[in-house]
Amino acid sequence: MSANQMIAFEPLATATGSSPLVLLFPLGVATICGSMFLSSISIQATNSAKLLEIEQNFSELESERRNCKRELEDCKKERDSLKQEQNNNLKQCLADLEEARMPEQRTVIVCGADDGEIRCENSKTLTIVSANYGRTEPTAQVCSSNSATMDDTNCRLDVLNKLSQECDGKTRCAVPTRLNDFGGSSVNPCPNTYKYVEVQYTCS
């Protein structure tokens, strides 16, 4: 078939049922148009496939991004939890060390005119923390007396220096309880009140 030959395209019948119009095109033009049409369809199919592949890749990347974000958040939570636990452990350790360094404080009350003694075990030595001669408790359960009043509970004479000089550094020590041991009537903190010595000390 030569290039000058014609090719006929006969479309479908019209809606009115009239005879269809027959279109005549040179053979070369028809061939070129057909090739272009097929090429266009092929390009569109290729582009659609590439677009679908890109969308799938994007979806996968987005899913990976969300997973990475969740893993990062989980790591941060775990890190914060471990950090808090370490801080708590450190605080507890420091508290235990402080408690271990601080010897237990003891309190002894020796009634007036009685003989009292404080001591430490296991070769530890005394350290007087505070010492008061007088009365701070109104109750008869603390050094009661039938011959003296116990109403004055604001009765204090600081005898820390006296007890420290006599007891610090020793493993045992007698506790003085008589007024004369602390200076006599001139330093009496509450005349006519039955007094006692209250000593707080540690062993270390």
Buried (B, 14 or more C-beta within 10 A) or exposed (E): EEEEEEBEEEEEEEEEEEEEEEEEBEBEEBEEEEEEEEEEEEEEEEEEEEEEEEEEEEEEEEEEEEEEEEEEEEEEEEEEEEEEEEEEEEEEEEEEEEEEEEBEEBEBBBBBEEEBEBBBEEEEBBBBBBBBBBBEEEEEEBBEBEEBEBEBBEBBBBBBEBBBEBBEEEBEBEBBBEBEBBEEEEEBBBEEBBBBBBBBBBBE
